[in-house]
Amino acid sequence: MRVKSNAVRVEPDPRRWWILGVLCLSLMVLVVDNTVLNLAIPALMTDLGASPSDIQWIIDAYILVFAGLLLTAGSLSDRYGRKRFLIIGLVLFGGASLIALMVTEPWHLIAARALMGVGGSILMPSTLSILITVFDDGERRKAIAAWSAVAMVGVIAGPTLGGFLLEHYWWGSIFLLNVPITLVAVVAAVVLMPETRGPARGLDPVGVLLSTAGMSALVFVVISAPGKGWSSPSVLVAAGVAVLGLGGFALWERRAAHPMLPLELFRNRNFSGSSFSVVLMSFGTGALLLMLTQYLQFVLGYGPMKAGLALLPYAVAAALFNGVGAGLGQRVSNRTLIAAGMTVMALGFVVLALMTADSGYGMLIGGLMLMGVGGGLAGPAIYATLMGAVPPEHAGVGSALNDTVQQVGMALSVAVLGSVLAGVYTSSMPASAPAAARASIGGAFQLGDPGVMRAAREAFLSAMSFGSWVGVVFTLAAVALALTVLRPAPKVQAVPEADLVEAGN
């Protein structure tokens, strides 16, 4: 028996592009805050009396809490409302930034940064999950391109804006900047955004506990092992907690009636393939990109603000080709775009790997612009593939998982590859050089000896070249993964509005 019924056509939200602006603003405040803090380290040492250990925890407290809570926050946003969690995250992040202005001791700032991590973990998954629920398939790729372009511009805007603020004001100005931006974003979210959530289902408190404990312990291992050693008691205990927590989480989620992370997502080749592509890309680029500001300031002699501006062509290339990648995605498969973009990125790494002490800024920015072009082509396709494989009811936890694998990849890169690159630098320095100069290029420049400084520049370039070749290997591995694992998304057949039928007896 065939029963005709009228199809309900869902019109796109007329405010969707304004909503995208709010999401981009929310993302921008997170990215800028994370990139600007490193510039304030000297001021925190002199004005706040922070020790090197305090500085490490000021940075790591945010990362530890942020990465540890992402999955939980994404899952809860699916249940209780993504708009609600976006607003809560903005309020916590802005409020913690306000608290940071009033601190008088380093441990106060560590606590404020941890609270900012809580706000960031609640805020971040909501930006992408709201985006994919507001935009339909026809416009989603363009929206994702704009969203990821803002993230790239924020990476460059952070050091540039931070350098200006630190040159003219006190260190607290970098946190004060967050307050008006979050206030505007909160008001705009309340006025413009619809609330979206997944279907009602039970909580998974055991999954929340296991994922938070396991992820926090894993991130602690990653950020602590390079300094304390992989065999130190605290690192070994944390590693045990990470294994037990994440292993127990995987076992529990397979049996839970209402799992916070549906493990069947990983059976989808596109979801798992794009997730691991993000890990490979993040690991290959994480530590190397941290070295760029040191190269610009120590090797080329730029100031903080000039160093930020020097990276602007890279951000512009990435932003422009995000749009190109979004347009090509209408005609070219995601797999092809990801493979092509990653190949161009690998070429950019090759250019950086071939740099010498006489290469200068031109060769550096040429390699970086190739990386920006490649990342712009591949980025929207990766996000579209990953989020396209996530059911709408799990948009929050799917977005959180994307953020989590990216954070873990970056953290592993900084911890593991960062230690390796430091070792390459030290081994490339003359054995007769002072210990401080062999430890870091910053230590070498503090000595003021022209001979030591010249040797430090050459040793630093050796380490940067090694890191670039590592980037080549990992981006090409991502190319191979995309070509072998990813598959075209199934085409959805349009159903004429008047002919929607329902089968019955």
C-alpha positions as CSV (number, residue, x, y, z in Angstrom):
1,M,0.0,0.0,0.0
2,R,1.4,3.4,-0.9
3,V,0.5,6.5,1.1
4,K,1.3,9.9,-0.4
5,S,2.3,12.6,2.0
6,N,3.7,16.1,1.6
7,A,7.4,16.4,2.3
8,V,8.4,19.2,4.7
9,R,11.2,21.2,3.2
10,V,13.5,22.6,5.8
11,E,14.5,26.1,4.8
12,P,18.0,27.2,5.8
13,D,18.3,29.6,8.7
14,P,18.3,33.2,7.2
15,R,20.7,34.2,9.9
16,R,23.2,31.5,9.2
17,W,26.0,33.7,7.9
18,W,25.7,36.0,10.9
19,I,25.8,32.9,13.1
20,L,29.0,31.8,11.2
21,G,30.4,35.2,12.2
22,V,29.8,34.6,15.8
23,L,31.3,31.1,15.6
24,C,34.4,32.5,13.9
25,L,34.7,35.3,16.5
26,S,34.5,32.6,19.3
27,L,37.1,30.5,17.6
28,M,39.4,33.6,17.0
29,V,39.5,34.4,20.7
30,L,40.7,30.9,21.5
31,V,43.4,30.8,18.8
32,V,44.7,34.3,19.5
33,D,44.9,33.7,23.2
34,N,46.9,30.5,22.7
35,T,49.4,32.0,20.3
36,V,50.0,35.3,22.2
37,L,50.9,33.9,25.6
38,N,54.4,32.8,24.6
39,L,55.4,36.4,23.8
40,A,54.5,37.4,27.4
41,I,56.9,35.0,29.1
42,P,59.7,37.5,29.7
43,A,57.2,40.0,31.2
44,L,55.7,37.3,33.4
45,M,59.2,36.5,34.7
46,T,60.1,40.1,35.5
47,D,56.8,41.6,36.6
48,L,55.1,38.6,38.2
49,G,58.2,36.8,39.4
50,A,57.4,33.6,37.7
51,S,60.1,30.9,37.6
52,P,60.7,28.7,34.6
53,S,58.6,26.0,36.3
54,D,55.8,28.4,36.9
55,I,55.9,29.4,33.2
56,Q,55.7,25.8,32.1
57,W,52.6,25.3,34.2
58,I,51.0,28.6,33.1
59,I,51.1,27.2,29.6
60,D,50.4,23.5,30.4
61,A,47.5,24.0,32.8
62,Y,45.4,25.2,30.0
63,I,46.4,22.4,27.6
64,L,45.9,19.7,30.3
65,V,42.4,20.8,31.2
66,F,41.4,21.7,27.6
67,A,42.4,18.4,26.1
68,G,41.1,16.3,29.0
69,L,37.6,17.7,28.9
70,L,37.0,18.0,25.2
71,L,35.2,14.7,24.7
72,T,33.1,15.1,27.8
73,A,32.1,18.7,26.8
74,G,31.2,17.7,23.3
75,S,29.1,14.8,24.4
76,L,27.2,16.9,27.0
77,S,26.6,19.7,24.4
78,D,24.8,17.1,22.2
79,R,22.5,16.3,25.2
80,Y,21.9,19.7,26.8
81,G,22.3,22.1,23.8
82,R,25.2,23.3,21.7
83,K,24.2,27.0,21.9
84,R,24.0,26.7,25.6
85,F,27.4,25.2,25.9
86,L,28.9,27.8,23.5
87,I,27.6,30.6,25.8
88,I,28.8,28.8,29.0
89,G,32.2,28.3,27.4
90,L,32.4,32.0,26.4
91,V,31.4,33.2,29.8
92,L,33.9,31.0,31.6
93,F,36.7,31.9,29.2
94,G,36.0,35.6,29.4
95,G,35.5,35.5,33.2
96,A,38.8,33.6,33.7
97,S,40.5,36.2,31.5
98,L,39.2,38.9,33.8
99,I,40.5,37.0,36.8
100,A,43.9,36.8,35.1
101,L,44.1,40.6,35.2
102,M,44.0,40.6,39.0
103,V,46.5,38.0,39.9
104,T,49.5,38.8,42.1
105,E,51.2,35.4,42.3
106,P,52.2,32.9,39.6
107,W,50.0,30.2,41.0
108,H,47.0,32.5,40.7
109,L,47.6,32.8,37.0
110,I,48.1,29.0,36.7
111,A,44.6,28.5,38.3
112,A,43.1,31.2,36.0
113,R,44.6,29.4,32.9
114,A,43.2,26.1,34.1
115,L,39.7,27.8,34.3
116,M,40.2,29.2,30.8
117,G,41.0,25.6,29.7
118,V,37.6,24.6,31.1
119,G,35.9,27.4,29.2
120,G,37.8,26.6,26.0
121,S,36.9,22.9,26.1
122,I,33.2,23.7,26.4
123,L,33.4,26.4,23.7
124,M,35.5,24.7,21.0
125,P,33.4,21.7,20.1
126,S,30.3,23.8,19.9
127,T,31.7,26.0,17.1
128,L,32.0,23.3,14.6
129,S,29.0,21.3,15.7
130,I,26.7,24.3,15.4
131,L,28.2,25.1,12.0
132,I,27.3,21.7,10.5
133,T,23.8,21.8,11.9
134,V,23.0,25.3,10.6
135,F,24.4,24.9,7.1
136,D,23.2,22.3,4.6
137,D,25.4,20.2,2.4
138,G,25.4,22.8,-0.4
139,E,26.9,25.5,1.8
140,R,28.7,23.6,4.6
141,R,32.0,23.3,2.8
142,K,32.2,27.1,2.3
143,A,31.3,27.7,5.9
144,I,34.0,25.2,7.1
145,A,36.5,27.0,4.8
146,A,35.7,30.3,6.4
147,W,35.9,28.7,9.9
148,S,39.3,27.1,9.3
149,A,40.6,30.3,7.6
150,V,39.8,32.3,10.7
151,A,41.8,29.7,12.7
152,M,44.8,30.2,10.4
153,V,44.6,34.0,10.5
154,G,44.3,33.9,14.3
155,V,47.7,32.0,14.5
156,I,49.3,35.0,12.8
157,A,47.2,37.7,14.4
158,G,48.1,36.5,17.9
159,P,51.8,37.2,17.8
160,T,51.3,40.4,15.8
161,L,48.6,41.8,18.1
162,G,50.4,40.5,21.2
163,G,53.7,42.1,20.2
164,F,51.9,45.5,19.8
165,L,50.2,45.1,23.2
166,L,53.3,44.0,25.0
167,E,55.4,46.8,23.5
168,H,52.9,49.5,24.6
169,Y,51.1,48.1,27.7
170,W,51.5,45.6,30.5
171,W,51.4,41.8,30.3
172,G,47.7,41.7,31.4
173,S,46.6,43.5,28.3
174,I,46.8,40.2,26.4
175,F,44.1,38.8,28.7
176,L,42.0,42.0,28.8
177,L,41.6,41.7,25.0
178,N,39.5,38.5,25.5
179,V,36.9,40.2,27.7
180,P,35.1,42.5,25.2
181,I,35.3,39.9,22.4
182,T,33.6,37.2,24.5
183,L,30.9,39.7,25.7
184,V,30.1,40.6,22.1
185,A,30.0,36.9,21.1
186,V,27.7,36.0,24.0
187,V,25.2,38.7,23.2
188,A,25.3,37.8,19.5
189,A,24.8,34.1,20.3
190,V,21.8,34.8,22.5
191,V,20.2,37.0,19.8
192,L,21.1,35.1,16.6
193,M,21.5,31.4,17.3
194,P,18.9,28.6,17.4
195,E,19.4,25.9,19.9
196,T,20.3,22.5,18.6
197,R,20.8,19.2,20.4
198,G,20.8,15.5,19.7
199,P,17.9,13.1,20.7
200,A,17.3,12.7,24.4
201,R,19.3,9.9,25.9
202,G,20.7,8.9,29.2
203,L,23.9,10.2,30.7
204,D,27.1,8.2,30.7
205,P,28.9,9.2,34.0
206,V,31.3,6.2,33.9
207,G,32.3,7.2,30.3
208,V,32.8,10.8,31.4
209,L,35.0,9.8,34.3
210,L,37.1,7.4,32.3
211,S,37.6,9.7,29.3
212,T,38.5,12.7,31.4
213,A,40.9,10.8,33.6
214,G,42.5,9.0,30.6
215,M,42.9,12.0,28.4
216,S,44.2,14.2,31.2
217,A,46.7,11.6,32.1
218,L,47.8,11.1,28.5
219,V,48.3,14.9,28.0
220,F,50.2,15.1,31.3
221,V,52.6,12.3,30.1
222,V,53.1,14.1,26.8
223,I,53.9,17.5,28.3
224,S,55.9,16.3,31.3
225,A,58.1,13.5,29.9
226,P,60.5,15.7,28.0
227,G,61.5,17.6,31.1
228,K,61.1,14.9,33.8
229,G,62.2,11.9,31.7
230,W,60.1,9.0,30.4
231,S,61.1,6.9,33.4
232,S,60.3,9.3,36.2
233,P,57.7,8.0,38.7
234,S,55.1,10.7,38.0
235,V,55.2,10.1,34.3
236,L,55.0,6.3,34.7
237,V,52.0,6.7,37.1
238,A,50.3,9.0,34.6
239,A,51.0,6.6,31.8
240,G,49.4,3.8,33.7
241,V,46.3,6.0,34.4
242,A,46.1,6.9,30.7
243,V,46.3,3.2,29.6
244,L,43.8,2.1,32.2
245,G,41.5,5.1,31.7
246,L,41.4,5.1,27.9
247,G,41.4,1.3,27.7
248,G,38.5,1.1,30.2
249,F,36.7,3.8,28.3
250,A,36.9,1.9,25.1
251,L,35.6,-1.3,26.8
252,W,32.8,0.5,28.6
253,E,31.6,2.4,25.6
254,R,31.1,-0.9,23.7
255,R,28.7,-2.0,26.4
256,A,27.1,1.2,27.7
257,A,23.4,1.7,26.9
258,H,24.0,5.4,26.1
259,P,27.7,5.8,25.2
260,M,29.1,9.3,25.1
261,L,31.3,8.3,22.1
262,P,29.7,5.8,19.7
263,L,32.7,3.6,18.8
264,E,30.9,2.6,15.6
265,L,32.1,5.9,14.2
266,F,35.5,4.4,13.8
267,R,34.1,1.7,11.5
268,N,33.4,4.4,9.0
269,R,36.5,4.6,6.8
270,N,36.1,8.3,6.1
271,F,35.8,9.2,9.8
272,S,38.8,7.1,11.0
273,G,40.9,8.0,7.9
274,S,40.3,11.8,8.2
275,S,40.9,11.6,12.0
276,F,44.3,9.9,11.5
277,S,45.2,12.3,8.7
278,V,44.7,15.1,11.2
279,V,47.0,13.4,13.7
280,L,49.7,12.9,11.0
281,M,49.5,16.5,9.8
282,S,49.5,17.9,13.4
283,F,52.4,15.8,14.4
284,G,54.4,16.7,11.3
285,T,53.9,20.4,11.7
286,G,53.5,21.1,15.4
287,A,57.1,21.4,16.6
288,L,58.4,22.9,13.4
289,L,55.9,25.8,13.4
290,L,57.0,26.6,17.0
291,M,60.5,27.0,15.7
292,L,59.5,29.6,13.1
293,T,59.2,32.5,15.6
294,Q,62.6,31.7,17.0
295,Y,64.1,31.6,13.4
296,L,62.6,35.0,12.6
297,Q,63.8,36.6,15.9
298,F,67.2,34.9,16.5
299,V,68.4,34.0,13.0
300,L,66.9,37.0,11.0
301,G,66.9,39.4,14.0
302,Y,63.2,40.5,13.8
303,G,61.3,41.9,16.7
304,P,58.2,40.1,18.0
305,M,55.8,42.4,16.1
306,K,57.8,42.2,12.8
307,A,58.1,38.4,13.2
308,G,54.3,38.2,13.4
309,L,53.8,40.4,10.3
310,A,56.5,38.4,8.5
311,L,54.2,35.3,8.6
312,L,51.2,37.2,7.2
313,P,51.7,36.0,3.6
314,Y,51.5,32.5,4.9
315,A,48.1,33.2,6.5
316,V,46.8,35.0,3.5
317,A,47.8,32.1,1.2
318,A,46.1,29.6,3.6
319,A,42.9,31.8,3.8
320,L,42.6,32.3,0.1
321,F,43.1,28.7,-0.8
322,N,40.6,27.6,1.9
323,G,38.1,29.3,-0.4
324,V,39.6,27.7,-3.5
325,G,39.5,24.3,-1.8
326,A,35.8,24.9,-0.8
327,G,35.0,25.7,-4.4
328,L,36.9,22.8,-5.9
329,G,35.1,20.5,-3.4
330,Q,31.9,20.8,-5.5
331,R,33.7,19.2,-8.4
332,V,36.6,17.2,-7.0
333,S,36.5,14.4,-4.5
334,N,37.6,15.0,-0.9
335,R,40.2,12.2,-1.3
336,T,41.8,13.9,-4.3
337,L,41.8,17.4,-2.6
338,I,43.3,16.0,0.6
339,A,46.0,14.1,-1.3
340,A,46.8,17.0,-3.5
341,G,46.9,19.6,-0.7
342,M,49.1,17.4,1.5
343,T,51.5,16.9,-1.4
344,V,51.8,20.6,-1.8
345,M,52.4,20.9,1.9
346,A,55.2,18.3,1.6
347,L,56.8,20.5,-1.1
348,G,56.7,23.4,1.2
349,F,58.5,21.3,3.9
350,V,61.1,20.4,1.3
351,V,61.8,24.1,0.6
352,L,62.3,24.7,4.3
353,A,64.5,21.6,4.7
354,L,66.9,23.0,2.0
355,M,67.4,26.4,3.6
356,T,70.9,27.5,4.6
357,A,72.2,30.3,6.8
358,D,72.3,32.5,3.7
359,S,68.7,31.7,2.4
360,G,67.0,34.5,4.2
361,Y,63.3,35.5,4.5
362,G,62.4,34.9,0.8
363,M,63.0,31.2,0.8
364,L,61.3,30.8,4.2
365,I,58.1,32.6,3.1
366,G,58.2,30.7,-0.2
367,G,58.1,27.4,1.6
368,L,55.5,28.6,4.1
369,M,53.2,29.9,1.3
370,L,53.4,26.5,-0.3
371,M,52.3,25.0,3.0
372,G,49.5,27.5,3.3
373,V,48.3,26.7,-0.2
374,G,48.4,22.9,0.5
375,G,46.7,23.3,3.9
376,G,44.0,25.5,2.3
377,L,43.2,22.9,-0.3
378,A,43.3,20.0,2.2
379,G,41.7,21.6,5.3
380,P,38.1,22.0,4.2
381,A,38.1,18.6,2.6
382,I,39.4,16.9,5.8
383,Y,36.8,18.6,8.0
384,A,34.0,18.0,5.5
385,T,35.0,14.3,5.3
386,L,35.2,13.8,9.0
387,M,32.0,15.7,10.0
388,G,30.1,14.3,7.0
389,A,30.6,10.9,8.5
390,V,29.2,11.9,11.9
391,P,25.4,11.6,12.4
392,P,23.8,14.9,13.3
393,E,22.8,13.7,16.8
394,H,26.5,13.2,17.6
395,A,27.8,16.5,16.0
396,G,29.1,17.8,19.4
397,V,31.1,14.7,20.3
398,G,32.3,14.3,16.7
399,S,33.6,17.9,16.6
400,A,35.2,17.3,20.0
401,L,36.9,14.2,18.8
402,N,38.3,16.1,15.8
403,D,39.6,18.8,18.3
404,T,41.0,16.1,20.6
405,V,43.0,14.2,18.0
406,Q,44.4,17.5,16.7
407,Q,45.4,18.6,20.2
408,V,47.0,15.2,21.0
409,G,48.9,15.3,17.6
410,M,50.2,18.8,18.3
411,A,51.1,18.0,21.9
412,L,52.9,14.8,20.9
413,S,54.8,16.8,18.2
414,V,55.9,19.4,20.7
415,A,56.9,16.8,23.3
416,V,58.5,14.1,21.2
417,L,59.7,15.9,18.1
418,G,60.5,19.1,20.1
419,S,62.9,17.0,22.2
420,V,64.5,15.4,19.1
421,L,65.0,18.8,17.5
422,A,66.6,20.2,20.7
423,G,68.9,17.2,20.6
424,V,69.8,17.9,17.0
425,Y,70.6,21.5,17.8
426,T,72.8,20.5,20.8
427,S,74.7,17.9,18.8
428,S,75.3,20.4,16.0
429,M,76.9,23.0,18.3
430,P,80.6,22.9,18.9
431,A,81.6,20.8,21.9
432,S,83.6,23.8,23.2
433,A,80.5,26.1,23.3
434,P,79.2,27.1,26.7
435,A,76.5,24.9,28.2
436,A,73.9,27.6,28.0
437,A,74.6,28.0,24.2
438,R,74.4,24.3,23.6
439,A,71.0,24.1,25.5
440,S,69.2,26.7,23.3
441,I,69.6,29.4,20.7
442,G,68.2,31.9,23.2
443,G,70.9,30.9,25.7
444,A,73.5,31.4,23.0
445,F,72.3,34.9,22.1
446,Q,72.2,35.9,25.8
447,L,76.0,35.4,25.9
448,G,76.5,38.0,23.2
449,D,79.6,36.3,21.7
450,P,79.5,36.7,17.9
451,G,81.2,33.4,17.2
452,V,78.8,31.5,19.5
453,M,75.8,33.2,18.0
454,R,76.9,32.3,14.4
455,A,77.4,28.7,15.4
456,A,74.0,28.7,17.1
457,R,72.3,30.0,13.9
458,E,73.8,27.2,11.9
459,A,72.9,24.6,14.5
460,F,69.4,25.9,14.7
461,L,69.1,25.6,10.9
462,S,70.3,22.0,11.1
463,A,67.5,21.2,13.6
464,M,64.9,23.1,11.6
465,S,66.0,21.2,8.4
466,F,65.7,17.9,10.2
467,G,62.2,18.9,11.5
468,S,61.2,19.9,7.9
469,W,62.2,16.4,6.6
470,V,60.1,14.9,9.4
471,G,57.2,17.1,8.1
472,V,57.8,15.8,4.6
473,V,57.5,12.2,5.8
474,F,54.4,12.7,7.9
475,T,52.5,14.7,5.2
476,L,53.3,12.1,2.6
477,A,52.1,9.4,5.0
478,A,48.8,11.4,5.2
479,V,48.6,11.4,1.4
480,A,49.0,7.6,1.3
481,L,46.4,7.3,4.0
482,A,43.9,9.4,2.1
483,L,44.4,7.5,-1.1
484,T,44.1,4.1,0.4
485,V,41.4,4.6,3.1
486,L,39.0,7.4,2.1
487,R,36.1,6.7,-0.1
488,P,33.6,9.0,-1.9
489,A,30.5,9.8,0.2
490,P,27.4,7.9,-0.9
491,K,25.2,10.1,-3.1
492,V,21.9,10.9,-1.6
493,Q,19.0,10.5,-4.1
494,A,16.6,13.4,-4.1
495,V,13.0,12.5,-3.4
496,P,10.4,14.6,-5.2
497,E,8.3,16.5,-2.8
498,A,4.9,15.2,-4.1
499,D,6.0,11.6,-4.4
500,L,7.3,10.9,-0.9
501,V,5.8,7.5,-0.1
502,E,5.6,5.3,2.9
503,A,5.5,1.5,2.5
504,G,2.8,-0.4,4.5
505,N,0.8,-3.6,4.5
